[in-house]
Amino acid sequence: MITLLLLIILILLLIGALPVFPYSRNWGYSPSGMVGLLLVIVVVLLLFGMI
């Protein structure tokens, strides 16, 4: 239950970190890249049964 909630929150953070506003276009891929990395780590931990 908690893992599903964590996964949903990380996916929402990934969508929210996309640079779609004019002032955030110069941020590059840094925010979405960091959240994407967290998402990949959580998915890998879920697959190995550690969470």
N, C-alpha and C positions, 0 to 999 in steps of 0.2 A: 504494500500500500504506500509506504513512505518512498519507495524507490520510484514508483510511478509518478508521484507528486514531484519528486526531485527532477525527474526526466522532463515533465511538462514545464516546470519552471525554467529549466535550462534551455528548452526549445524556445520559450517565449523571450528569454534574454537574448538568444541568438537572433531572433527576428527583430527585437528592439534595438540591437546594436548595429543594424545595417545602416550605412550612411545614405539616407534618402533626403535629408533636409539640406538646403544650400550651405548652411554654416558648418555642417558636419562632413561635407564632401572631402575636405582636406585632411580628415583624420586617417584616411586610407582604410586598410583592412585590419588594423590593430584591434579595435574593440570586438568585432565579430570573429576575428581569428582566435582571440583568447577565450571567448565563450565557446566557440567551436571546439577548441582543444579540451575544455572542461567537459563538453558533451561527449566527445570521443572517449575520454578517460572513464566517464561514468558508464557508458555503454559497454566498454571492455570489462569493467569491473562487474557489471551485471551479467555479462556472458560467462565470466569465470565463477560466478556465484559468490563473490566476496561482499556484495551488498545485499 
